[in-house]
Amino acid sequence: MPIPEDVTGEEIDKDVRQELQSLPKGLAEDVAKNLVMVARLIDEDPEGAYGYSKVALRLASRVAAVREAAGFAAYANQKYSEALAEFRAARRMTGHVELWPVMADCERGLGRPEKALDMAGAPEVHKLDKAGQVEMRLVAAGARRDMGQLDAAIVTLQSPELASNSVQPWTGRLRYAYADALLAAGREDEAREWFAKAVESDKDGSTDASDRLAELDGVEFVDAFAEDELGDEDEDEAETEDAGVTEAAEEVVEDEEAEEVEEVDEGDLKD
């Protein structure tokens, strides 16, 4: 797959670059460039990112960072079985537990919420940092909802991190998930309160909390482009109607003139 000229491979994280040092220099550069493309495209063009991850995987399948990138690219394309296999391979290579929550979420994606809940109660969770533990809580709550256990999902999300006034990178998503679970359980007033809190903490707009809050407040969004199109259609219809009226008027005038001519001709004949 083509690599843009502005991609050098130096953009990757220094830890990943260090991993690639086990490869021949030219090969390491090629792998690095493909990994940069995966990171660049994974949000806006998941399919493109997946394609570059496959290239990197073909070139260096024994590098943990490559297996991890391939896992995230597959995950972004909802290829959960493939993603889980890549995450497991990366974990075997490194022994790290950082991927545990996303591995559990892959189990959810594969229709195995019970397995995700088992992973949420595993010893590995205690080895996660705070961000990882919050992520695991979100996955567990999602698994509860998958199983139709709304009240249990709400309880799962109730935590010191949720109650804290301190805003962390995960705060917006945690409050949003809690608000969404409350709304699904029919607790609309509480849901509105927590969607409002999610808006306050979601500085980078990673959720649509503001839209959900507006919906609860009865605000209707109007598509400006649709309005313009409708306006154009109305104008076209008006122009068509005007044209029809004009044509009809012209026909009436022509008929009247024709009648006048006929009357004049008849008068000439009598004379």
C-alpha positions in Angstrom: 0.0 0.0 0.0 1.3 3.5 -0.8 2.9 5.5 1.9 2.6 9.4 1.8 5.8 11.2 1.3 5.4 13.1 4.6 5.5 9.8 6.6 9.0 9.0 7.7 8.4 6.4 10.4 10.0 8.6 13.1 6.5 9.6 14.2 6.0 6.4 16.2 6.4 6.1 19.9 9.9 5.7 21.2 9.0 2.4 22.9 7.7 1.0 19.6 10.8 2.3 17.8 12.9 0.4 20.3 11.0 -2.8 19.7 11.7 -2.4 15.9 15.5 -2.2 16.5 15.5 -6.0 16.5 14.8 -5.8 12.7 17.1 -4.9 9.9 17.2 -1.1 9.4 15.4 -1.0 6.1 12.7 -3.4 7.3 12.3 -1.5 10.5 11.7 1.7 8.6 9.0 0.1 6.4 7.2 -1.4 9.4 7.4 1.9 11.2 5.8 3.8 8.3 3.0 1.3 8.1 2.4 1.6 11.9 2.2 5.4 11.5 -0.5 4.9 8.8 -2.5 2.6 11.1 -2.4 5.3 13.8 -3.2 8.1 11.4 -6.2 6.3 9.8 -7.8 4.2 12.5 -10.4 6.7 13.6 -11.4 8.2 10.2 -10.7 5.3 7.9 -10.7 2.0 9.8 -10.6 -0.1 6.6 -7.5 1.8 5.4 -5.8 1.3 8.8 -6.6 -2.4 8.7 -4.9 -2.7 5.3 -1.7 -1.0 6.6 -1.8 -3.2 9.7 -1.8 -6.3 7.5 1.3 -5.1 5.7 3.1 -4.5 8.9 2.0 -7.9 10.2 3.3 -9.6 7.1 6.7 -7.8 7.5 7.1 -8.3 11.3 4.7 -10.7 12.9 7.1 -11.4 15.8 7.0 -7.8 17.1 4.5 -7.3 19.9 3.7 -3.7 18.9 2.8 -4.9 15.4 0.5 -7.5 16.8 -1.1 -4.9 19.0 -1.6 -2.5 16.2 -3.1 -5.2 14.1 -5.5 -6.0 16.9 -6.7 -2.5 17.3 -7.2 -2.2 13.5 -9.2 -5.4 13.4 -11.2 -4.2 16.5 -12.0 -0.9 14.8 -13.5 -2.9 11.9 -15.5 -5.1 14.3 -13.4 -8.1 13.4 -13.5 -9.2 17.0 -12.2 -12.8 16.7 -9.2 -11.6 14.7 -8.6 -8.7 17.1 -8.8 -11.0 20.2 -6.2 -13.4 18.6 -3.8 -10.5 17.9 -4.2 -9.1 21.4 -3.6 -12.5 23.0 -0.4 -12.8 20.9 0.8 -9.4 21.9 0.1 -10.2 25.6 2.0 -13.5 25.3 5.0 -11.7 23.9 5.1 -8.9 26.6 3.4 -10.4 29.6 1.6 -7.0 30.1 -2.0 -6.7 31.1 -2.9 -3.3 29.5 -4.9 -5.1 26.8 -7.1 -7.0 29.2 -10.2 -4.6 29.0 -10.2 -4.5 25.2 -9.8 -8.3 25.1 -12.9 -8.5 27.3 -14.7 -6.1 25.1 -13.9 -8.4 22.1 -15.6 -11.2 24.0 -18.7 -8.9 24.2 -18.4 -8.3 20.5 -18.4 -12.1 19.9 -21.6 -12.4 21.9 -20.0 -13.8 25.0 -20.8 -11.2 27.8 -20.5 -13.9 30.4 -16.8 -14.4 29.4 -16.3 -10.6 29.6 -17.7 -10.6 33.2 -15.4 -13.5 34.1 -12.4 -11.4 32.9 -13.7 -8.4 34.9 -13.3 -10.5 38.0 -9.9 -11.9 37.2 -6.7 -11.2 39.1 -5.3 -9.3 36.0 -7.7 -6.4 36.7 -5.8 -5.6 40.0 -2.6 -5.1 37.9 -4.2 -2.5 35.7 -3.6 1.2 36.3 -6.5 3.5 37.2 -7.4 4.2 33.6 -7.4 0.4 32.8 -9.6 -0.3 35.8 -12.1 2.3 34.7 -12.1 0.8 31.2 -12.7 -2.6 32.7 -15.7 -1.3 34.7 -17.2 0.2 31.5 -16.8 -3.1 29.7 -18.3 -5.0 32.6 -21.3 -2.6 32.7 -21.7 -3.1 29.0 -21.7 -6.9 29.5 -24.4 -6.6 32.1 -26.5 -4.5 29.7 -25.9 -7.2 27.0 -27.5 -9.7 29.3 -30.5 -7.4 30.1 -29.3 -6.6 33.6 -29.8 -2.9 33.6 -29.8 -2.4 37.4 -26.6 -4.4 37.7 -25.0 -2.3 35.0 -25.9 0.9 36.9 -24.5 -0.5 40.1 -21.3 -1.6 38.3 -20.7 2.0 37.2 -21.2 3.5 40.6 -17.7 4.0 41.9 -15.4 6.5 43.5 -14.2 7.6 40.0 -17.8 8.4 39.0 -18.5 10.3 42.2 -15.2 12.3 42.1 -15.3 15.9 41.2 -11.8 15.6 39.6 -11.9 15.4 35.8 -9.7 12.7 34.3 -9.4 11.5 30.7 -12.0 8.8 31.4 -14.5 10.9 33.4 -16.6 12.0 30.4 -17.1 8.5 29.1 -17.8 7.1 32.6 -20.5 9.7 33.3 -21.9 9.2 29.8 -22.2 5.4 30.3 -23.9 5.9 33.6 -26.4 8.5 32.2 -27.2 6.1 29.3 -27.8 3.2 31.6 -30.1 5.3 33.8 -32.0 6.4 30.8 -32.4 2.8 29.6 -33.8 2.0 33.0 -36.4 4.8 32.7 -34.8 7.1 35.2 -34.9 10.1 33.0 -34.4 12.9 35.5 -31.3 11.3 36.9 -30.1 10.6 33.3 -30.4 14.2 32.4 -28.4 15.2 35.4 -25.5 12.8 34.5 -25.6 13.7 30.8 -25.1 17.3 31.9 -22.2 16.3 34.1 -20.8 14.3 31.1 -20.9 17.4 29.0 -19.0 19.4 31.6 -16.2 16.8 31.7 -16.1 15.8 28.0 -13.6 18.4 26.9 -12.6 16.8 23.6 -16.1 15.8 22.5 -15.5 12.1 22.6 -19.2 11.5 23.3 -22.4 12.9 22.0 -23.5 13.9 25.5 -24.5 17.4 24.5 -26.8 16.0 21.8 -28.4 13.5 24.2 -28.9 16.3 26.8 -30.6 18.5 24.2 -32.9 15.6 23.1 -34.0 15.2 26.8 -34.7 19.0 26.9 -36.9 18.7 23.8 -34.5 20.6 21.5 -35.0 19.6 17.9 -32.0 19.9 15.5 -32.7 21.1 12.0 -30.5 20.1 9.1 -29.6 23.4 7.4 -28.6 21.6 4.2 -32.0 19.9 4.1 -33.7 23.2 4.7 -31.8 24.7 1.7 -32.7 21.8 -0.4 -36.4 22.1 0.6 -36.2 25.8 -0.1 -34.8 25.2 -3.6 -37.5 22.7 -4.2 -40.2 25.2 -3.1 -38.6 27.8 -5.3 -38.7 25.4 -8.3 -42.3 24.5 -7.6 -43.2 28.2 -7.3 -41.4 28.9 -10.5 -43.2 26.0 -12.2 -46.6 27.3 -10.9 -45.8 30.9 -12.0 -44.8 29.6 -15.4 -48.0 27.6 -15.6 -50.1 30.7 -14.7 -48.2 32.8 -17.2 -48.8 30.2 -20.0 -52.5 30.0 -19.1 -52.8 33.8 -19.1 -51.1 34.0 -22.5 -53.5 31.4 -23.9 -56.5 33.4 -22.7 -55.1 36.5 -24.3 -54.4 34.7 -27.5 -58.0 33.3 -27.5 -59.5 36.7 -26.9 -57.4 38.2 -29.7 -58.4 35.4 -32.0 -62.1 36.1 -31.2 -61.6 39.8 -31.9 -60.1 39.0 -35.3 -63.0 36.7 -36.2 -65.5 39.4 -35.3 -63.7 42.0 -37.4 -63.5 39.6 -40.4 -67.2 38.9 -40.1 -68.0 42.7 -40.1 -65.9 43.2 -43.2 -67.8 40.5 -45.0 -71.1 42.1 -44.1 -69.9 45.4 -45.5 
